[in-house]
Amino acid sequence: MPKQTELRKQISIFLPISDWRLLRQAAAERQIPITELCREWIRPGLEQLQFETSPQRST
């Protein structure tokens, strides 16, 4: 049976244009989409949240 992919949800944020330009430049320098750059930056925080809310920690 193929691995089931978790459903995805899009989020939006508002940034000042100057911040958006910095973000766009950083992504361009790495030759990746802005979305991927944001995922890379968000991932450590999400992993921490998952750790903090895991059932094993409720002891």
N, C-alpha and C positions, 0 to 999 in steps of 0.2 A: 504494500500500500504506500503511495507517495506521501511524503511528509506534508502535513497541512500547514499552510502559511497563515500566520496570524493576520487578522484584519488590520488595516492601517487607518490612521486618522490624521488629517492635515491640520496644522496649526498656523496661525498668522500672528505676526507682531508688527508694531509700528516703530520705525527708527527715524531719527533725523536723517535727512539726505546725506549729510557729511559722514555719518556712521555707515550708512548703506554703501557709499562709495568706497570706504575703507574695506568693508566686508567683500565687496565685489573685486577690489584689487587683490586682496589676500587670496581669494578663490582663483582668480586668473593667474596669479603667480604660481599656484600649485597645479594649475590646469585641471581644476575640478569645479563642478557646479557649486553655487552658493549653498544650495540645500545640503550637499554632502559635507561641506565645511561645517555647517551648523550641526549636522548629526554628529560629527566627530567631536565637536565642542560640548554638545549636550550629553553624549554617551556616559562620561564619567559621573555626572550628576545623577543620571537615571540609575546607573549601577549602584550608587550610594543609596538612593531612595529604595531600591529593591532590597538591598541588604538590611536597611533600617526597618523595613516593613515585613521582612520574611517571618513566617510563623515560628521558625526555630529560635528566633531572638526573644520570643515572648516568655521565656522561662525565668 
